[in-house]
Amino acid sequence: MPDRIRLDGRVAVITGAAGVIGRATMGLLAERGAKIVAIDRRQADLEGAISDLPAAAEPIAVAADVTEEEGVKEYVRAAVDKFGTIDVFYNNAGVEGDVKPIQDYSLDAFRRVLDVNVVGVFLGMKHVLPVMLKQNRGSIINTASIAGLVGSPHIAVYSASKHAVIGLTKSAAWECTGTGVRVNCVCPGLIDSRMLSAILQGRAGGNTPYPVEKLVERIPARRLGQGCEVASIVAFLASDEASYVSGSAYTVDGGRTAA
């Protein structure tokens, strides 16, 4: 009986690959047999991110800005040229934006967050879906956030963008009705990462570090999450174990949104 969690020979494209969650996900997908196409803005960061992947993953690094359609077309083309297809797409690139109240938010900063977090996700699906629909199989996993499920002060724009990602995910899942293509998203909570540090620093006024112990008091698990814990859910959604899962938003938050 085949191991349905394995991804042997499948081609996985990961955006935001140089970040904490992107690196952890690449490592786990490669461990389970996937070929890896890593996408991020800076080539040097990408080269470092793929350096520890096994040779069997045949990793390639493609520097691209997910907000630019030509860049998105290029990373899709690079994956297909190298491996012939795309089986898994982890649409993960994102930014937190400024940490400030709505009335202090500039329009340019607002648009930048939506460009990366919403337009980038849209463009990725726009150009990966034709590849998957043609072969009648594939799994797309978008990165949303628990901020896409509830409101959050001083990161209202980030929250709005992640609400949009969940809406895009559910709508795309419906559009793939009757095909072998599944679309889901993950909603990480408070993950130990550069992004969380930036948000906490912003909330503390940029001078005094935010007391993490007070933060974890509001998490039932009583700790921050790790990138590898998000990666585990992504790997599940990428696999045949999730063959009946589409249109879902999986929280990985230590129980933070349970109340």
ROMI-421724 format. One record per residue: residue number from 1; chain; x, y, z of N, C-alpha, C, O in turn. Coordinates in steps of 0.2 Angstrom, whole numbers, plus 2048, in hexadecimal, padded with zeros to 3 digits. Each point is the difference from the previous one (the first is absolute). Layout:
(r NUM 'A' (X Y Z) (X Y Z) (X Y Z) (X Y Z))
...
//
This chain:
(r 1 'A' (804 7FA 800) (7FC 806 800) (804 806 800) (805 801 804))
(r 2 'A' (7FA 804 7F7) (804 806 800) (800 804 806) (7FA 801 803))
(r 3 'A' (80B 803 7FF) (800 805 805) (7FD 806 7FE) (804 804 7FC))
(r 4 'A' (7F6 7FE 806) (7FD 805 7FD) (802 807 802) (7FE 805 7FD))
(r 5 'A' (806 7FB 808) (803 807 802) (807 801 7FC) (802 806 800))
(r 6 'A' (800 7F5 7FC) (806 802 7FC) (7FF 804 7FA) (7FA 800 7FE))
(r 7 'A' (80B 803 800) (800 805 7FA) (805 7FE 7FB) (802 805 7FC))
(r 8 'A' (7FF 7F5 804) (806 7FE 7FB) (7FF 802 7F9) (7FB 7FE 7FD))
(r 9 'A' (80A 806 800) (800 802 7F9) (7FB 806 7FF) (800 802 7FA))
(r 10 'A' (7FD 800 80B) (7FB 806 7FF) (804 806 800) (805 801 803))
(r 11 'A' (7F9 804 7F9) (803 806 7FF) (7FD 806 804) (7FA 801 800))
(r 12 'A' (809 802 805) (7FD 804 805) (804 807 7FF) (806 801 800))
(r 13 'A' (7F5 804 7FE) (803 807 800) (7FE 804 806) (7FA 800 802))
(r 14 'A' (80B 803 801) (7FF 804 807) (802 807 7FF) (806 801 7FF))
(r 15 'A' (7F5 804 802) (802 807 800) (801 802 808) (7FE 7FC 804))
(r 16 'A' (806 809 7FC) (802 802 807) (804 7FB 803) (800 7FE 806))
(r 17 'A' (804 7FF 7F6) (804 7FA 802) (806 801 805) (802 7FB 803))
(r 18 'A' (800 80B 7FD) (806 802 804) (7FE 801 807) (804 801 805))
(r 19 'A' (7F5 800 7FD) (7FE 801 807) (800 7FA 804) (801 7FB 7FE))
(r 20 'A' (7FD 806 808) (800 7FB 805) (7FB 7FA 7FE) (802 7FA 800))
(r 21 'A' (7F8 808 7FE) (7FB 7FB 7FE) (802 7FD 7F9) (800 7FA 7FF))
(r 22 'A' (802 80A 7FD) (802 7FD 7F9) (806 7FB 801) (800 7FB 7FC))
(r 23 'A' (805 807 807) (806 7FB 801) (7FE 7FA 803) (802 7FA 7FE))
(r 24 'A' (7FA 806 808) (7FE 7FA 803) (7FB 7FC 7FB) (801 7FA 800))
(r 25 'A' (7FB 809 7FC) (7FC 7FC 7FC) (804 7FD 7FA) (7FF 7FA 7FE))
(r 26 'A' (806 80A 7FF) (804 7FD 7FB) (803 7FA 803) (801 7FA 7FC))
(r 27 'A' (802 806 80A) (804 7FA 803) (7FB 7FA 800) (802 7FB 7FF))
(r 28 'A' (7F8 806 804) (7FC 7FB 801) (7FD 7FD 7F9) (800 7FA 800))
(r 29 'A' (7FE 80A 7FC) (7FE 7FD 7F9) (806 7FC 7FD) (7FE 7FB 7FD))
(r 30 'A' (808 808 803) (805 7FC 7FD) (802 7FA 804) (801 7FB 7FC))
(r 31 'A' (7FE 805 80A) (801 7FA 804) (7FB 7FA 7FE) (801 7FA 800))
(r 32 'A' (7F9 809 7FE) (7FB 7FB 7FE) (800 7FE 7F9) (7FB 7FD 7FD))
(r 33 'A' (80A 806 7FF) (801 7FD 7F9) (7FF 805 7FB) (800 7FF 7FA))
(r 34 'A' (7FE 808 808) (7FE 805 7FA) (806 803 7FD) (806 800 803))
(r 35 'A' (7F9 802 7F7) (805 804 7FD) (7FE 807 802) (7FB 802 800))
(r 36 'A' (80A 803 800) (7FF 806 803) (802 806 7FC) (805 800 7FD))
(r 37 'A' (7F6 805 802) (801 806 7FC) (7FF 805 805) (7FB 802 803))
(r 38 'A' (80B 802 7FF) (7FF 805 805) (800 807 7FE) (804 802 7FB))
(r 39 'A' (7F7 802 807) (7FF 807 7FD) (801 805 806) (7FD 7FF 805))
(r 40 'A' (806 806 7FA) (801 806 805) (803 806 7FC) (802 7FF 7FA))
(r 41 'A' (7FE 806 809) (802 806 7FC) (808 800 7FF) (802 803 7FB))
(r 42 'A' (802 7FB 80A) (807 801 800) (803 7F9 7FE) (7FF 7FB 804))
(r 43 'A' (805 805 7F7) (803 7F9 7FE) (805 7FE 805) (800 7FA 802))
(r 44 'A' (804 80A 802) (805 7FE 805) (7FC 7FD 805) (802 7FB 803))
(r 45 'A' (7F8 807 800) (7FC 7FD 805) (7FE 7F9 7FE) (800 7FC 804))
(r 46 'A' (7FE 804 7F6) (7FD 7FA 7FD) (806 7FA 800) (7FF 7FB 802))
(r 47 'A' (807 807 7FC) (805 7FB 7FF) (802 7FE 807) (801 7FA 801))
(r 48 'A' (7FE 80A 804) (802 7FE 807) (7FA 7FB 802) (801 7FB 804))
(r 49 'A' (7F9 807 7FA) (7FA 7FC 803) (800 7F9 7FD) (7FE 7FB 803))
(r 50 'A' (804 804 7F7) (800 7F9 7FD) (807 7FC 801) (800 7FA 7FE))
(r 51 'A' (805 809 805) (806 7FD 800) (800 7FA 804) (804 7FB 7FF))
(r 52 'A' (7F7 804 806) (800 7FA 804) (7FB 7FB 7FE) (800 7FB 803))
(r 53 'A' (7FD 806 7F7) (7FB 7FB 7FE) (804 7FA 7FC) (806 801 7FE))
(r 54 'A' (7F7 7F9 803) (803 7FB 7FD) (801 800 7F8) (7FC 803 7FD))
(r 55 'A' (809 7FA 801) (801 800 7F8) (7FB 7FD 7FC) (7FE 802 7FB))
(r 56 'A' (7FE 7FA 808) (7FB 7FC 7FD) (7FA 805 7FF) (7FC 7FF 7FB))
(r 57 'A' (804 807 808) (7FA 805 7FF) (802 804 7FA) (7FB 803 7FE))
(r 58 'A' (80B 7FC 7FF) (802 804 7FA) (7FD 808 801) (7FD 802 7FB))
(r 59 'A' (805 801 80B) (7FD 807 801) (802 805 7FB) (806 800 7FE))
(r 60 'A' (7F6 804 800) (802 806 7FC) (7FD 806 803) (7FB 800 803))
(r 61 'A' (809 806 7FD) (7FE 806 803) (7FE 805 7FA) (804 801 7FC))
(r 62 'A' (7F6 802 805) (7FE 805 7FB) (7FF 807 803) (7FB 800 804))
(r 63 'A' (809 805 7FB) (7FE 806 804) (7FB 804 7FC) (800 800 7FA))
(r 64 'A' (7FA 802 809) (7FB 803 7FD) (7FC 804 805) (800 7FE 806))
(r 65 'A' (7FD 807 7F8) (7FB 804 804) (7F9 7FE 7FE) (7FE 800 7FB))
(r 66 'A' (7FF 7FD 80A) (7F9 7FD 7FF) (7FB 805 7FE) (7FA 7FE 7FE))
(r 67 'A' (807 809 803) (7FB 805 7FE) (801 801 7F9) (7FB 804 7FD))
(r 68 'A' (80A 7FA 7FF) (801 801 7F9) (7FE 7FA 7FC) (803 7FB 801))
(r 69 'A' (7F8 806 7FA) (7FD 7FB 7FD) (806 7FC 7FC) (800 7FA 7FF))
(r 70 'A' (804 80A 7FE) (806 7FD 7FC) (804 7FB 804) (802 7FB 7FE))
(r 71 'A' (7FF 808 808) (804 7FC 805) (7FD 7F9 802) (803 7FB 800))
(r 72 'A' (7F6 806 801) (7FD 7FA 801) (800 7FB 7FA) (801 7FA 801))
(r 73 'A' (7FD 808 7F9) (801 7FC 7FA) (806 7FD 800) (801 7FA 7FE))
(r 74 'A' (805 809 804) (807 7FE 7FF) (801 7FA 805) (803 7FB 7FE))
(r 75 'A' (7FA 805 808) (802 7FB 805) (7FB 7FA 7FE) (802 7FA 801))
(r 76 'A' (7F8 807 7FC) (7FC 7FA 7FE) (804 7FD 7FA) (800 7FA 7FF))
(r 77 'A' (802 80A 7FC) (804 7FD 7FA) (806 7FD 802) (801 7FA 7FD))
(r 78 'A' (803 808 808) (806 7FD 802) (7FE 7F9 803) (804 7FB 7FF))
(r 79 'A' (7F7 805 805) (7FE 7F9 803) (7FE 7FB 7FB) (802 7FA 800))
(r 80 'A' (7FA 808 7FB) (7FE 7FC 7FB) (806 7FE 7FB) (800 7FA 7FE))
(r 81 'A' (804 80B 800) (806 7FE 7FC) (804 7FB 803) (803 7FC 7FD))
(r 82 'A' (7FE 805 80A) (805 7FB 803) (7FD 7F9 802) (803 7FB 7FF))
(r 83 'A' (7F7 805 803) (7FD 7FA 802) (7F9 7FE 7FC) (7FE 7FA 801))
(r 84 'A' (800 80A 7FB) (7FA 7FE 7FC) (7F9 801 802) (7FC 7FF 7FD))
(r 85 'A' (804 803 80A) (7F9 801 803) (801 803 807) (806 802 802))
(r 86 'A' (7F4 800 801) (800 802 807) (7FB 7FC 803) (7FA 800 7FE))
(r 87 'A' (807 7FD 808) (7FC 7FB 803) (7FD 804 807) (7FB 7FF 802))
(r 88 'A' (80A 805 801) (7FE 803 806) (802 807 7FF) (806 802 7FE))
(r 89 'A' (7F6 803 804) (802 807 800) (7FE 803 807) (7FB 800 802))
(r 90 'A' (80B 801 802) (7FF 804 806) (801 807 7FF) (805 803 800))
(r 91 'A' (7F5 801 800) (800 807 7FF) (801 804 806) (7FB 802 803))
(r 92 'A' (80B 7FF 7FF) (802 801 807) (802 807 801) (801 803 806))
(r 93 'A' (801 801 7F5) (804 806 801) (7FB 805 803) (7FA 801 7FE))
(r 94 'A' (808 803 807) (7FC 805 803) (804 805 804) (806 7FF 802))
(r 95 'A' (7F7 807 7FF) (803 805 805) (7FC 802 805) (7F9 800 7FF))
(r 96 'A' (809 803 807) (7FC 802 805) (7FE 807 7FF) (7FA 802 803))
(r 97 'A' (80A 802 7F9) (7FE 807 800) (802 804 806) (803 7FE 805))
(r 98 'A' (7FA 809 7FB) (801 804 806) (7FC 7FE 805) (7FB 7FC 800))
(r 99 'A' (807 805 806) (7FC 7FE 806) (7FE 807 803) (804 803 804))
(r 100 'A' (7F6 7FF 7FB) (7FE 806 802) (7F8 801 7FF) (7FD 7FC 7FC))
(r 101 'A' (800 808 807) (7F8 801 800) (7FE 802 7F9) (804 803 7FC))
(r 102 'A' (7F6 7FB 802) (7FE 802 7F9) (801 807 7FE) (802 801 7FA))
(r 103 'A' (7FC 804 80A) (800 807 7FF) (807 802 7FE) (801 805 7FD))
(r 104 'A' (804 7F7 805) (807 802 7FF) (804 7FC 7FA) (805 802 7FF))
(r 105 'A' (7F7 7FA 7FE) (802 7FC 7FB) (800 804 7F9) (7FB 803 7FE))
(r 106 'A' (80B 7FD 7FF) (800 803 7F9) (7FD 7FC 7FB) (800 7FA 800))
(r 107 'A' (7FD 809 7FB) (7FD 7FC 7FA) (806 7FC 7FD) (7FE 7FA 7FE))
(r 108 'A' (808 809 801) (805 7FC 7FC) (802 7F9 804) (800 7FB 7FE))
(r 109 'A' (800 806 809) (801 7FA 804) (7FB 7FB 800) (801 7FA 800))
(r 110 'A' (7F9 809 800) (7FA 7FB 7FF) (800 7FC 7FA) (7FF 7FA 800))
(r 111 'A' (802 80A 7FB) (801 7FC 7F9) (805 7FB 800) (800 7FB 7FC))
(r 112 'A' (806 807 807) (806 7FB 800) (7FE 7F9 803) (801 7FB 7FD))
(r 113 'A' (7FB 806 809) (7FE 7FA 803) (7FC 7FC 7FC) (800 7FA 7FF))
(r 114 'A' (7FB 809 7FE) (7FB 7FC 7FC) (803 7FE 7F9) (7FE 7FA 7FE))
(r 115 'A' (807 809 800) (804 7FE 7FA) (803 7F9 801) (7FF 7FC 7FC))
(r 116 'A' (805 804 80A) (803 7FA 801) (7FC 7FA 802) (800 7FB 7FE))
(r 117 'A' (7FB 807 807) (7FC 7FB 804) (7FA 7FD 7FC) (7FE 7FB 801))
(r 118 'A' (800 80A 7FB) (7F9 7FE 7FC) (802 7FF 7F8) (7FF 7FB 7FD))
(r 119 'A' (804 80A 800) (801 800 7F9) (805 7FA 7FF) (800 7FD 7FB))
(r 120 'A' (805 803 809) (805 7FA 800) (7FD 7F9 800) (802 7FC 7FC))
(r 121 'A' (7F9 803 808) (7FD 7FA 801) (7FC 7FF 7FA) (7FF 7FA 7FD))
(r 122 'A' (7FD 80B 801) (7FC 800 7FA) (804 7FE 7F9) (7FE 7FB 7FD))
(r 123 'A' (807 808 802) (805 7FF 7FA) (802 7F9 800) (801 7FD 7FB))
(r 124 'A' (802 801 80B) (802 7F9 801) (7FB 7FB 7FE) (801 7FC 7FC))
(r 125 'A' (7F9 805 806) (7FB 7FB 7FE) (7FE 801 7F9) (7FF 7FB 7FD))
(r 126 'A' (800 80B 801) (7FF 801 7F9) (804 7FC 7FB) (7FE 7FE 7FB))
(r 127 'A' (809 802 806) (804 7FD 7FC) (802 7F9 801) (803 7FC 7FC))
(r 128 'A' (7FC 801 80A) (801 7F9 802) (7FA 7FC 7FE) (801 7FA 7FE))
(r 129 'A' (7F9 809 803) (7FA 7FC 7FF) (7FF 7FD 7F9) (7FE 7FA 7FF))
(r 130 'A' (804 80A 7FC) (800 7FD 7F9) (804 7F9 800) (7FE 7FC 7FC))
(r 131 'A' (808 804 807) (804 7FB 800) (7FD 7FA 803) (800 7FA 7FD))
(r 132 'A' (7FD 807 809) (7FD 7FB 804) (7FA 7FD 7FC) (7FE 7FA 800))
(r 133 'A' (7FE 80B 7FE) (7F9 7FE 7FD) (801 7FC 7F9) (7FC 7FB 7FF))
(r 134 'A' (80A 806 7FE) (801 7FD 7FA) (802 7F8 801) (7FE 7FC 7FD))
(r 135 'A' (805 803 809) (802 7F9 802) (7FA 7FD 805) (801 7FA 801))
(r 136 'A' (7FB 80A 800) (7FA 7FE 805) (802 7FE 807) (7FD 7FB 802))
(r 137 'A' (808 808 800) (802 7FE 807) (805 806 803) (803 803 7FC))
(r 138 'A' (7FD 7FD 80A) (805 805 804) (7FD 802 806) (7FA 800 801))
(r 139 'A' (80A 803 803) (7FE 803 807) (803 807 800) (806 801 800))
(r 140 'A' (7F6 804 801) (802 807 802) (7FF 801 807) (7FA 7FF 803))
(r 141 'A' (80B 804 801) (7FF 802 807) (802 807 800) (806 801 7FF))
(r 142 'A' (7F5 803 803) (802 807 801) (801 802 808) (7FD 7FC 804))
(r 143 'A' (808 808 7FD) (801 802 807) (7FB 806 802) (801 806 7FD))
(r 144 'A' (7FB 7F9 807) (7FC 805 803) (802 802 807) (806 801 801))
(r 145 'A' (7F6 7FF 804) (802 802 807) (7FA 7FF 804) (7FB 801 7FE))
(r 146 'A' (806 7FF 809) (7FB 800 804) (7FD 808 800) (7FA 801 802))
(r 147 'A' (80A 803 7FC) (7FE 807 7FF) (7FB 801 7FA) (7FD 805 7FF))
(r 148 'A' (802 7F5 7FD) (7FB 800 7FB) (7FA 7FD 803) (7FB 800 7FC))
(r 149 'A' (805 7FE 80A) (7FA 7FE 803) (7FD 804 805) (7F9 800 801))
(r 150 'A' (80B 804 802) (7FD 805 805) (804 807 7FF) (804 800 7FC))
(r 151 'A' (7F9 805 807) (803 807 800) (806 800 804) (801 7FC 805))
(r 152 'A' (804 809 7FA) (806 800 804) (802 808 7FF) (801 802 7FB))
(r 153 'A' (800 801 80B) (802 807 800) (807 801 7FE) (804 7FD 801))
(r 154 'A' (7FC 809 7FB) (806 803 7FD) (803 7FB 7FA) (805 802 7FD))
(r 155 'A' (7F8 7F9 802) (802 7FC 7FA) (7FA 7FF 7FC) (7FF 7FB 7FD))
(r 156 'A' (7FC 80A 802) (7FA 7FF 7FD) (801 7FF 7F9) (7FC 7FC 7FD))
(r 157 'A' (809 807 800) (801 7FF 7F8) (802 7F9 7FF) (7FE 7FD 7FB))
(r 158 'A' (807 801 809) (802 7F9 800) (7FA 7FB 801) (7FF 7FB 7FC))
(r 159 'A' (7FD 806 809) (7FA 7FC 801) (7FB 800 7FA) (7FE 7FB 7FE))
(r 160 'A' (801 80B 7FF) (7FC 800 7FA) (803 7FC 7FA) (7FC 7FD 7FD))
(r 161 'A' (80A 804 802) (803 7FC 7FB) (800 7F8 801) (7FE 7FD 7FB))
(r 162 'A' (802 801 80B) (7FF 7F9 802) (7F9 7FD 7FF) (7FF 7FB 7FF))
(r 163 'A' (7FC 80A 803) (7F9 7FE 7FF) (7FF 7FF 7F8) (7FD 7FB 7FE))
(r 164 'A' (807 809 7FE) (7FF 800 7F9) (803 7F9 7FE) (7FD 7FD 7FB))
(r 165 'A' (808 801 808) (803 7FA 7FD) (7FC 7FA 802) (7FF 7FB 7FC))
(r 166 'A' (7FD 805 80A) (7FC 7FA 801) (7FA 801 7FB) (7FE 7FA 7FE))
(r 167 'A' (7FF 80B 800) (7FB 801 7FB) (802 7FD 7F9) (7FD 7FD 7FD))
(r 168 'A' (809 805 801) (803 7FE 7FA) (801 7F8 800) (7FE 7FD 7FB))
(r 169 'A' (804 800 80B) (801 7F9 800) (7F9 7FD 800) (800 7FB 7FC))
(r 170 'A' (7FB 807 807) (7FA 7FC 800) (7FC 801 7F9) (7FD 7FB 7FD))
(r 171 'A' (804 80B 800) (7FD 801 7F9) (804 7FC 7FB) (7FD 7FD 7FB))
(r 172 'A' (80A 802 805) (803 7FC 7FC) (7FF 7F9 800) (7FF 7FC 7FC))
(r 173 'A' (800 802 80B) (7FE 7F9 801) (7F9 7FE 7FC) (800 7FB 7FD))
(r 174 'A' (7FB 80A 804) (7FA 7FF 7FC) (801 800 7F8) (7FD 7FC 7FD))
(r 175 'A' (808 808 801) (801 800 7F9) (803 7FA 7FD) (800 7FE 7FA))
(r 176 'A' (803 7FE 80B) (803 7FA 7FE) (7FC 7FA 801) (802 7FA 7FF))
(r 177 'A' (7F7 807 802) (7FC 7FB 800) (800 7FB 7FA) (800 802 7FB))
(r 178 'A' (800 7F7 807) (800 7FB 7FB) (807 7FF 7FD) (801 7FC 7FB))
(r 179 'A' (804 807 808) (807 7FF 7FD) (804 7FC 806) (7FD 7FF 806))
(r 180 'A' (809 7FF 7F9) (804 7FD 805) (805 805 803) (804 7FF 804))
(r 181 'A' (7FA 808 7FC) (804 805 803) (7FC 802 806) (7FA 802 800))
(r 182 'A' (80A 7FF 805) (7FE 802 807) (803 806 802) (806 802 7FF))
(r 183 'A' (7F6 803 804) (803 806 803) (7FE 801 807) (7FA 800 802))
(r 184 'A' (80B 801 802) (7FF 801 807) (805 806 803) (804 802 7FC))
(r 185 'A' (7FB 800 80A) (804 804 803) (802 7FF 807) (7FC 7FC 803))
(r 186 'A' (80A 806 7FF) (802 7FF 807) (7FF 807 804) (802 805 7FD))
(r 187 'A' (7FC 7FB 809) (800 806 804) (804 800 806) (7FE 7FE 805))
(r 188 'A' (809 803 7FA) (804 800 806) (7FE 805 805) (7FE 805 7FF))
(r 189 'A' (804 7F9 807) (7FF 805 806) (806 804 801) (804 802 7FC))
(r 190 'A' (7FE 7FE 80B) (806 803 802) (806 7FC 7FF) (802 7FC 805))
(r 191 'A' (802 804 7F5) (805 7FC 7FF) (807 804 801) (800 806 7FF))
(r 192 'A' (804 7F6 804) (807 803 802) (803 802 7F9) (803 7FC 7FD))
(r 193 'A' (7FE 80A 801) (802 802 7FA) (802 808 7FF) (7FE 803 805))
(r 194 'A' (805 7FF 7F6) (802 807 7FF) (7F9 804 800) (800 805 803))
(r 195 'A' (7FB 7F8 7F9) (7FA 804 800) (7FD 802 807) (7FE 805 801))
(r 196 'A' (801 7F6 803) (7FD 801 806) (804 805 804) (7FE 804 804))
(r 197 'A' (809 7FB 7FC) (804 805 804) (7FF 807 7FD) (800 805 804))
(r 198 'A' (7FF 7FC 7F6) (7FF 807 7FD) (7F9 802 803) (800 806 801))
(r 199 'A' (7FB 7F6 7FF) (7FA 802 802) (800 802 808) (7FD 805 802))
(r 200 'A' (806 7F7 802) (801 801 807) (804 807 801) (7FE 804 805))
(r 201 'A' (807 7FD 7F7) (804 806 801) (7FC 806 7FE) (801 805 804))
(r 202 'A' (7FB 7FA 7F7) (7FC 806 7FE) (7FB 802 805) (7FE 805 802))
(r 203 'A' (7FF 7F6 801) (7FB 801 806) (803 802 806) (7FD 804 804))
(r 204 'A' (809 7FB 7FD) (804 803 806) (803 807 7FF) (803 802 804))
(r 205 'A' (7FB 800 7F6) (803 807 7FE) (807 800 7FD) (802 806 7FF))
(r 206 'A' (800 7F4 800) (807 800 7FC) (806 801 805) (805 800 7FD))
(r 207 'A' (7FA 801 809) (805 801 805) (801 7FA 804) (806 7FD 801))
(r 208 'A' (7F5 802 803) (801 7FA 805) (7FD 7FA 7FE) (7FB 800 7FD))
(r 209 'A' (809 7FA 803) (7FD 7FA 7FE) (7F9 7FE 803) (800 801 806))
(r 210 'A' (7FC 7FC 7F6) (7F9 7FE 803) (801 7FA 805) (804 7FC 7FE))
(r 211 'A' (7F9 804 808) (801 7FA 804) (7FD 7FA 7FD) (7FA 7FF 801))
(r 212 'A' (80A 7FC 7FD) (7FD 7FA 7FD) (7FC 7FC 805) (7FC 7FD 7FE))
(r 213 'A' (807 803 808) (7FC 7FC 805) (7F9 802 801) (7FB 7FC 801))
(r 214 'A' (803 80B 7FE) (7F9 802 800) (7FD 7FE 7FA) (7FA 7FE 800))
(r 215 'A' (809 801 7FB) (7FD 7FE 7F9) (7FE 7F9 801) (7FA 7FE 7FE))
(r 216 'A' (80A 7FD 804) (7FF 7F9 801) (7FB 7FF 805) (7FD 7FA 800))
(r 217 'A' (801 80A 805) (7FB 7FF 805) (7F9 800 7FC) (7FC 7FD 803))
(r 218 'A' (804 806 7F7) (7F9 800 7FD) (800 7FA 7FB) (7FB 800 7FC))
(r 219 'A' (80A 7FB 804) (800 7FB 7FB) (7FF 7F9 804) (804 7FF 805))
(r 220 'A' (7F6 7FE 7FA) (7FF 7F9 804) (806 7FC 800) (802 7FD 806))
(r 221 'A' (802 802 7F5) (806 7FC 800) (806 803 804) (805 7FD 802))
(r 222 'A' (7FA 809 800) (805 804 804) (807 800 7FD) (805 800 804))
(r 223 'A' (7FB 801 7F6) (807 801 7FC) (7FF 802 7F9) (7FA 800 7FE))
(r 224 'A' (80B 803 7FF) (7FF 802 7F9) (801 7FA 7FC) (802 7FB 802))
(r 225 'A' (7FB 805 7F8) (800 7FB 7FB) (807 800 7FC) (803 805 800))
(r 226 'A' (7FF 7F5 7FD) (806 800 7FC) (7FE 7FF 7F9) (7FB 7FD 7FE))
(r 227 'A' (80A 805 7FE) (7FE 7FF 7F8) (7FF 7F9 7FE) (7FC 7FF 7FC))
(r 228 'A' (807 7FD 808) (800 7F8 7FE) (7F8 7FE 801) (7FE 7FB 7FD))
(r 229 'A' (7FF 808 808) (7F9 7FE 801) (7FB 802 7FB) (7FB 7FD 7FF))
(r 230 'A' (807 809 7FE) (7FC 802 7FA) (801 7FC 7FA) (7FC 7FE 7FC))
(r 231 'A' (80B 800 803) (802 7FC 7FB) (7FD 7F9 800) (7FE 7FD 7FB))
(r 232 'A' (800 800 80B) (7FD 7FA 800) (7F9 800 7FD) (7FE 7FB 7FD))
(r 233 'A' (7FE 80B 804) (7FA 800 7FE) (800 801 7F8) (7FC 7FD 7FC))
(r 234 'A' (809 807 802) (801 801 7F9) (801 7F9 7FC) (7FD 7FF 7FB))
(r 235 'A' (808 7FE 808) (801 7F9 7FD) (7FA 7FB 800) (800 7FD 7FB))
(r 236 'A' (7FC 803 80A) (7FA 7FC 800) (7FC 803 7FA) (7FD 7FB 7FD))
(r 237 'A' (801 80B 803) (7FC 803 7FB) (803 7FE 7F9) (7FC 800 7FB))
(r 238 'A' (80A 800 804) (803 7FE 7FA) (800 7F9 7FE) (800 7FE 7FA))
(r 239 'A' (7FE 7FE 80A) (801 7F9 7FF) (7F9 7FC 7FF) (7FB 804 800))
(r 240 'A' (805 7F6 7FE) (7FA 7FC 7FE) (7FC 7FF 807) (7FA 7FE 7FF))
(r 241 'A' (809 803 807) (7FC 7FF 806) (7FB 805 800) (7FB 7FF 804))
(r 242 'A' (805 807 7F9) (7FB 805 800) (7FC 800 7F9) (7FE 806 7FE))
(r 243 'A' (801 7F5 7FF) (7FD 7FF 7FA) (7F9 802 800) (7FD 802 7FB))
(r 244 'A' (800 7FF 80B) (7F9 802 801) (7FF 807 803) (7FB 802 803))
(r 245 'A' (80B 801 7FD) (800 807 803) (801 805 7FB) (805 801 7FD))
(r 246 'A' (7F6 804 803) (801 806 7FB) (7FB 805 803) (7FB 7FF 803))
(r 247 'A' (808 807 7FC) (7FC 806 803) (800 801 807) (7FC 804 803))
(r 248 'A' (809 7F9 800) (801 801 808) (805 805 802) (805 801 7FC))
(r 249 'A' (7FA 801 80A) (805 805 803) (803 7FC 806) (7FC 800 805))
(r 250 'A' (80A 7FE 7FB) (802 7FC 806) (804 805 805) (805 803 7FE))
(r 251 'A' (7F9 7FD 808) (803 805 805) (806 7FC 803) (7FF 7FA 802))
(r 252 'A' (806 809 7FF) (806 7FD 803) (802 805 806) (805 804 7FF))
(r 253 'A' (7F8 7FC 806) (800 806 805) (801 7FE 807) (7FF 805 804))
(r 254 'A' (802 7F5 7FE) (800 7FE 807) (7FA 801 804) (800 801 806))
(r 255 'A' (7FA 800 7F6) (7FA 801 803) (7FE 807 801) (7FB 802 803))
(r 256 'A' (809 803 7FA) (7FF 807 801) (7F9 802 7FE) (7FD 805 803))
(r 257 'A' (800 7F9 7F8) (7F9 802 7FD) (7FB 7FB 803) (7FA 801 7FD))
(r 258 'A' (807 7FB 807) (7FB 7FB 803) (7FA 803 803) (7FB 7FE 800))
(r 259 'A' (807 808 804) (7FB 803 804) (7FB 804 7FC) (7FB 803 802))
//
